[in-house]
Amino acid sequence: MLFNSIQFGIFLPIVFALYWIIPHKYRWALLFAASYYFYMSWNAKYVFLIFGTTFVSYLAALRLEKASSDKEKKVILAITAIVCLGVLFFFKYFNFFFESVSQIFSLFAIKLNPITLNVLLPVGISFYTFQTLSYVIDVYHGKVKAEHHFGYYAAFISFFPQLVAGPIERTSNLLPQIKSEKKFDYEQATYGMKLMAWGFFKKLAIADVFGFIVDGIFNYHYLYTGGVFILASLLFGIQIYCDFSGYSDIAIGCAKLMGINLMTNFKSPYFSTTVGEFWRRWHISLSTWFRDYVYIPLGGNRCSKPRRYFNLFVTFVVSGLWHGANVTFILWGALHGVLQIIENFFAKFFKRESKGIVWWIRVIWMYLLVCFAWMFFRANSFSEIVWIFMATPDGISHPLTYLSTVIQNVDLKPIDGIIKLITLIVLFAYDYASLKVDVIEYISKKKRIVRYLAYTFVLALILWQRFDGVASFVYFQF
Amino acid sequence: MKKFLAKIVLFIGICGLLTVLPCVIIDPYNVFHWSNVRENGVEPNKNYIKVKYILANPDKFESLLFGSSRAGVIHVENIEDEKCYNMSYSEGIPHEYLDNLKTLTENGVNIKKVYISIDSLAYTLAPEQHYYEMRYPYEKLDLVTFCKTYLRPNMVFDSLDTIFETRNTRTENYSNTFYEYGWWCDYGVETLTEEDVPGLIPYIGYDYCFEEALEDIRQIKELCEENGIEAVFFTNPMQEVTYKESVDNDYYEFLEAVAEITDYWNFSCLNDITTGLDYYFDSSHYIPEIGDTIMETVNGKTHLNEDLVATGFGYYTTKDTVKNLIKILESQYTADTEE
């Protein structure tokens, strides 16, 4: 059930109405049932996976609290991690792992027939696995108490707005909100509606529309040469940002309708001036998860420089791997790791600028660098990346022809182009303003005519630019 | 909560207005402006508009001409002593003419005569093709389908570029011509030249609905007989490349099978007209002057030169004469192939 589907348009009002009608003590049951129904709409049989992961982690946390020794706690944690990550490995990485082993052996002229499983990747498995692991690890470290009420815990893990593509919530934030009694808050609900509208704007008016162009180039890359790949990469940067942050906004807005505040997942990431800053603004729930559960346990930055760089590199490689079972994602993650290491090494040259022409130059440079890395992320295979890199410089010695070929390949009509440009201006204006203010709050305080004009304008851009069809969200494949 | 729900209602209202208003105002296919069709560069849904127009003016015309855009060049106002309306539209097929005729007769439209133009498109275009496009025929546009098809702002805004690009090519009296006559191509159109010949592509459909098309023709004939409507069938004089492609796709079999159902006037053949560049402006459409010739012939206002008829052009075909027609056409095709 996609957020941008008629089914969700029916599902959400029903859940919203029931949530505020039924007494608080039964709300966990409603959230649990609704969330499982939401999940089962993707593939009903995989509901046993999320239930199994939930049950194992629930029991593990209870056992951890009763554990009499550190050794016992470590064993419980290890078993839980193996079970949860084992399920993830089986569905997501099994084929990739054996193919990679087979390829390595083939380098030594040893032929291995790789074992291939024909299984569908369960939607959201990477997200809820990390959420359960973070819970168990936090209980292990004593940061949170184990939840004894299975219903509350199950509702926390499966909470439908963030179930399939995050934000990956921390126990200390979401679980207490699931348990606490809430009264309907008009301001919070209307904020949630406006945030959902903004999320739909990013998804429908930008991500899907630009995705159509990007997919046409990347999926048929063998038909193109020249600067069109640069354009595709720049547009993919916009597409993936709007797709993913749009989903997050819809999820956060949806949760607010039920009086629940999820964590912010994106903070104007394309206005970063360093790679480090980018990762503090992009997919914050994931980057903080890796910081807290991989980077810091490895030693973080409280060690020698070489060790710190090693920790950084490993963390980003694992992050890349989390995104997908393909060498392209590993390369993408490794590239970000290397860029961060370079930034750390030359830290004195990356002083924080907050305004002025230098800041703008660094913002643009960072966007170009991130989009360069996105080419690895978007490519379907390593050979595709090689093709793209070999083909991109074709014709660059004739800059005007190089540029005109790009425009011809995209075949954008004037009015269509103007509307796309307007959506981009709105997007970047919002994100730039967000560096200083909460834009939704800011507009809410304006006169009614101004507010309604702004809302109508955004709604118009959604309805008038909307991609014809229902496109999935990019991060569902993770 | 009440305030919030009121806001939701307002939100839905704004969304509704933003959806409906541009679709109705811009209306590229003129479905909302069926009584005031505007030329905007986008081909209107002519089937829908014309049927609605005739339903609204049931006594205005005595006769109707059904056909694809090929028949759309026929200037029906030149038919003597007859007020005729050209109901043709792009890729029209007998299945849809039948539905239209049923609608018109069931709603009391006073028709005395119908002209039905057919050719290979009749059996190489499946009706379902039109459901994937914006040109649903009148009978397929129930309320839900109508809203789903035409209340789509993105579709409307996609058409703006076409509307903008063609703003300088508007014809005078478009609306008047549309409602008074229904044809779309005026005299004086630029015809083919030698340079165009290598690029001529045959224009026939990709489906094969041979039996279905024959059944539709049979039902049209029966419907007309039941309602006392004179039905005049004729085949279009297809341009040479399209004609040859049609022959390779069972066109002679089609002509034979139609003759078993109804008499018709045949204009499909290979002669100086159908191979001549001066009589066509693309591989699909003949010029209005040829349309005049067709109408004068089928109405008995003119008798074509015997040599012309001997080529199959203007040949009155019955089930007794169809074999002779096919012989003529086959010998032409063979002679042309040997050249």
Interface residues (C-beta under 8 A of the other chain):
Chain A: W20 F184 Y186 A189 T190 M193 K413 P414 I415 D416 I419 Y455 T456 L459 A460 L463 W464 Q465 R466 F467 D468
Chain B: M1 K3 F4 K7 I8 F11 I14 C15 L18 T19 P22 R152 P153 N154 M155 V156 F157 D158 L160 D161 F164
